[in-house]
Amino acid sequence: MIDSHCHILPGIDDGAQTINDSLMMARHAANEGITKIIATPHHRNGQYVNTKLDILKYVELLNEKLNQENIPLTILPGQETRIHTSLLDGFDSDELLTLNDTGKYLFVELPSNHVPKNASQLFYELLLKGVTPIIVHPERNSELMEKPDLLFHFVKEGVLTQITSSSIIGKFGKKIKSFTEKILEHQLTHFIASDAHNISTRSFHLRGAYDYIEKQFGTQTRYYFQENAEQMVLGQTILVEDPQPIKKKKLFGIF
């Protein structure tokens, strides 16, 4: 399996704090059947700044350590960039890092409680540059939960999304699990990833999420997400199903 969203690099954000933490996470991931991880440290979220060149260096160092420890796992470079007004300038300054440095896909994190009004314009301009934005964990954004048409609009315009394995199996609560299932049912997401920060409170749960998806939506849906992860790593075109709008009255049965 490929995990495309993980905070495994040590000491640079709120994920692994030490190299020993990183090694524990790596062993845990390998035991779960994960063979590749895209390391995606936070960038410009108001607390952490992790630029492209720094991340590439940290990934190389961690891979060397994994080889020394004989852990069968490969770390690939990535970044979880918080949406901000100077986002596009980051490409000119070589600050932003696309997933696996292919120049094709970029993780974009929204604030947890709202969607910035300039988001649509920024996504549009990224697409014009040939870079496809991927909204991470949209199921945990309170405005998207209240206004799911916003998510449908983004996906319809060519933006992709990635939901979190823990959300699928209910680790973030029933409300987020319910919204996650609606996102899945309405074909509004394209990737499953762990967003793991450690092996205790924010672990991988990737196999469990895939097993749940296979049980609820069928083997074909499981393969769809796994194949998309492989295509993303290669910087190739992913499979996109026709998105459907979520009718708010069906979301939690209270409208």
C-alpha positions in Angstrom: 0.0 0.0 0.0 1.0 3.6 -0.5 0.2 6.2 2.2 0.2 9.6 0.6 -0.2 11.8 3.7 2.0 11.3 6.8 3.9 13.4 9.3 6.8 11.0 9.7 9.8 13.4 9.3 11.3 14.0 12.8 11.2 17.3 14.7 9.8 19.6 12.0 6.1 19.8 12.8 3.5 18.2 15.1 4.2 14.7 13.9 7.2 12.6 14.8 9.3 14.5 17.3 12.5 12.4 17.3 14.2 9.9 14.9 13.1 7.1 17.2 9.5 8.3 16.8 10.0 8.2 13.0 11.4 4.7 13.2 8.5 3.5 15.4 6.1 4.9 12.9 8.0 3.3 10.0 7.9 -0.1 11.6 4.2 0.2 12.4 3.5 1.2 8.8 5.5 -1.7 7.3 3.7 -4.1 9.6 0.4 -2.8 8.3 1.5 -3.5 4.7 2.5 0.1 3.7 5.5 0.1 1.3 5.7 3.8 0.4 4.9 6.9 2.4 4.8 10.4 1.1 6.1 12.6 4.0 3.9 15.7 4.1 5.0 18.1 6.8 2.9 21.2 7.5 3.9 24.3 5.7 2.7 27.9 6.3 -0.1 26.9 8.7 0.8 29.7 11.1 3.1 27.5 13.1 5.4 25.6 10.8 7.4 26.5 7.7 8.9 23.6 5.8 10.2 24.5 2.3 10.9 22.2 -0.6 14.7 22.1 -0.3 14.5 21.3 3.4 12.0 18.5 3.0 14.0 16.9 0.2 17.0 16.9 2.5 15.0 15.4 5.5 13.5 12.7 3.3 17.0 11.6 2.1 18.3 11.4 5.6 15.3 9.4 6.8 15.6 6.9 3.9 19.2 6.4 4.8 18.2 5.6 8.4 15.5 3.2 7.3 18.0 1.4 5.1 20.4 1.1 8.1 17.6 -0.3 10.2 16.5 -2.7 7.5 12.9 -1.3 7.6 11.2 -2.2 4.2 9.7 1.3 3.6 10.5 4.1 1.2 9.8 7.7 2.1 8.9 10.1 -0.8 8.8 13.9 -0.6 5.7 15.9 -0.2 4.2 18.9 1.7 0.9 19.9 3.3 0.6 23.5 2.4 -2.0 25.7 4.2 -3.9 27.8 1.7 -2.7 31.4 1.8 -2.8 34.5 -0.4 0.8 34.2 -1.7 0.4 30.5 -2.4 1.2 30.9 -6.1 4.3 32.9 -5.4 5.7 29.8 -3.7 6.2 28.1 -7.1 8.3 31.0 -8.4 10.5 30.9 -5.2 10.8 27.1 -5.3 9.2 27.0 -1.9 6.3 24.6 -2.6 6.8 20.9 -3.1 4.4 18.8 -5.2 3.7 15.2 -4.2 6.8 13.1 -4.9 8.2 16.2 -6.6 6.6 15.4 -9.9 5.2 18.9 -10.5 1.7 17.5 -10.9 -0.2 17.3 -7.6 -0.2 19.6 -4.6 -1.7 19.0 -1.2 -3.7 22.1 0.0 -5.0 22.3 3.6 -8.0 24.5 4.4 -8.6 26.0 7.8 -10.7 23.6 9.9 -13.6 26.1 10.5 -14.1 27.8 7.1 -13.2 28.0 3.4 -11.4 31.1 2.4 -13.3 33.2 -0.1 -10.3 33.2 -2.5 -10.0 29.4 -2.5 -11.7 28.9 -5.8 -9.6 31.5 -7.6 -6.4 30.1 -6.2 -7.4 26.6 -7.2 -8.2 27.9 -10.7 -4.8 29.5 -11.0 -3.0 26.4 -9.8 -4.8 24.4 -12.5 -3.7 26.9 -15.1 -0.1 26.3 -14.0 -0.6 22.5 -14.7 -0.7 21.7 -11.0 -3.8 19.9 -9.6 -4.7 20.9 -6.0 -5.7 18.2 -3.7 -7.8 19.3 -0.7 -6.8 17.3 2.3 -9.3 16.0 4.9 -12.3 18.0 3.6 -14.5 15.9 5.8 -13.1 17.7 8.8 -13.9 21.2 7.5 -16.9 22.6 9.3 -18.0 24.9 6.5 -17.8 22.1 3.9 -19.9 20.0 6.3 -22.5 22.7 6.4 -22.3 23.6 2.7 -21.4 20.5 0.8 -22.2 22.2 -2.5 -18.9 24.0 -2.0 -17.0 20.7 -2.2 -19.0 19.6 -5.2 -18.2 22.9 -6.9 -14.4 22.4 -6.3 -14.4 18.8 -7.6 -16.5 19.7 -10.6 -13.9 22.4 -11.5 -11.1 19.9 -11.4 -9.9 20.0 -7.8 -9.2 16.6 -6.2 -9.7 15.6 -2.5 -8.1 13.2 0.0 -10.0 11.8 3.0 -8.4 10.4 6.1 -8.4 6.7 7.0 -9.3 7.5 10.7 -12.4 9.5 9.5 -13.6 6.5 7.6 -13.5 4.1 10.6 -14.9 6.7 13.0 -11.9 7.8 15.0 -13.0 11.4 14.7 -16.5 10.8 15.8 -19.9 9.9 14.3 -20.6 13.2 12.6 -17.3 13.2 10.6 -17.7 9.6 9.8 -21.2 10.2 8.4 -20.0 13.1 6.3 -17.0 11.0 5.1 -19.4 8.3 3.9 -21.5 10.9 2.0 -18.3 12.1 0.3 -17.5 8.5 -0.7 -21.1 7.8 -1.9 -21.2 10.9 -4.0 -17.8 10.3 -5.6 -16.3 13.5 -4.2 -12.9 12.1 -3.2 -10.0 10.4 -5.0 -7.5 9.4 -2.4 -7.4 7.6 1.0 -4.4 8.4 3.3 -3.6 8.1 7.0 -2.5 11.7 8.0 -0.6 9.8 10.7 1.3 11.8 13.3 2.3 9.0 15.7 1.4 5.4 16.6 -0.9 6.2 19.5 -3.4 9.0 19.1 -3.0 9.6 15.3 -1.9 6.3 13.8 -2.3 4.9 10.3 -5.4 2.8 10.2 -5.0 2.5 6.4 -5.7 -1.2 6.1 -8.7 -0.9 8.3 -10.1 2.0 6.2 -9.6 0.0 2.9 -11.2 -3.1 4.5 -14.2 -0.9 5.5 -14.5 0.6 2.0 -14.3 -2.8 0.4 -17.1 -4.1 2.7 -19.3 -1.0 2.2 -18.6 -0.1 -1.4 -17.1 -3.2 -3.0 -13.7 -4.4 -4.1 -13.7 -2.2 -7.2 -13.9 1.0 -5.0 -10.9 -0.2 -2.9 -8.9 -0.8 -6.1 -9.9 2.6 -7.4 -8.3 4.4 -4.4 -5.2 2.2 -4.3 -4.6 2.7 -8.0 -5.0 6.4 -7.7 -2.4 6.5 -5.0 0.0 4.7 -7.4 -0.8 7.1 -10.3 -0.3 10.1 -8.0 3.2 9.0 -7.0 4.1 8.6 -10.6 2.7 12.0 -11.5 0.3 10.4 -13.9 -3.4 11.0 -14.6 -5.7 9.6 -12.0 -9.1 8.1 -12.4 -11.9 10.6 -11.7 -15.5 9.5 -11.3 -18.4 11.8 -12.1 -19.1 13.8 -8.9 -22.6 14.1 -7.5 -23.9 16.9 -5.3 -24.8 16.0 -1.7 -28.2 17.1 -0.7 -27.9 18.7 2.7 -31.2 17.3 4.0 -29.8 13.8 3.6 -26.6 14.5 5.4 -27.5 13.9 9.0 -31.3 13.4 8.7 -32.2 16.6 10.6 -32.9 19.1 7.9 
